[in-house]
């Protein structure tokens, strides 16, 4: 990496990491005792990925999405997915204006910075597919006209583990559009007590205010800086060997696709960036492996973590470059 690029990235990092830390603090206040989940969410956001949350109701998924949108200063939209939800309910539609005698486009909820798609597996395949173009291309097509979405467009979709197959299970093509799958889980005892105390006494109300922490365009600059984090040839070779091993693993129904491999690298870059580094190490690849792989490998176990740990053990780790 050239000195000029390093200096530019260092300047962007110094300006943005303080804001990221403030976002982290606010998310940790909203989601007590889940610092690891918050770190993964930030990495997913900086990697320009999308997030699938698989968990029980009432654990803070909506709170997480709304707090993140408020901190970033972006528009937040929520869609409750049901079998009668239409694609146009997500993308938008054209309506005839009687006064102008012309059709006008009414944008749907995808025209936001952060979109929460609740219980996505309850929507029909036709409606699910309406999200594919939006998530993959950051654009939608309505009546042959393409409309660009926000460059920071970030989807947080949820599904309930007790009904994870739902009425309409997500196809592999749609699952591969998500960078990560996470579970929030129940808080620890002390965290739940503190949550109850704050609900009555309004402790830290100022810290939880809806004041935006990012200036317009600042998130995009940080995402560009993440894309420039250096990945050594030996680390890229390590990623490719891991992907090939996943395609041959007996307990992985679907190996890592080339798109999944690119997502894995971007997420590792974001993880290194959050650690204040301008290069990716093999440890970064391993640290983000579980949430990146669990969404796309079709592991049938109740606990897929041992399978992914086995994959990491099978592939030799590079020692230096």
Number of C-alpha atoms within 10 A of each C-alpha: 11 6 8 9 13 16 11 12 20 16 12 17 22 12 13 18 16 12 19 21 13 16 22 19 16 23 26 19 18 19 22 18 18 18 15 10 17 21 16 23 24 20 26 27 22 28 26 24 24 23 26 23 20 22 20 18 13 9 15 17 21 18 14 19 22 23 22 25 21 21 22 24 17 20 16 20 19 20 18 13 24 16 14 11 17 17 20 16 17 24 22 19 17 14 11 11 11 8 6 8 8 11 12 12 14 11 18 16 20 30 23 21 20 26 24 26 24 21 21 27 25 25 25 20 18 11 22 22 17 19 22 18 14 22 22 14 11 19 20 23 15 15 7 7 7 10 15 12 17 16 15 20 22 26 26 23 25 27 22 18 14 10 14 18 13 16 14 15 18 20 12 13 11 18 19 23 22 23 28 28 24 19 16 18 13 16 15 11 10 11 15 14 12 12 18 12 12 13 11 8 9 12 13 11 12 9 13 18 12 17 12 16 18 18 11 12 10 16 19 15 16 22 20 16 25 28 19 19 22 17 19 15 10 16 23 16 13 18 21 16 15 22 21 15 18 24 16 12 17 11 18 22 14 16 20 22 16 11 11 21 18 15 23 27 22 27 33 30 29 33 28 22 25 20 11 13 16 22 19 23 21 19 14 20 25 16 14 20 20 19 21 28 26 20 23 25 24 16 19 10 11 6 10 17 16 11 19 22 13 11 18 17 11 14 15 10 18 12 9 9 7
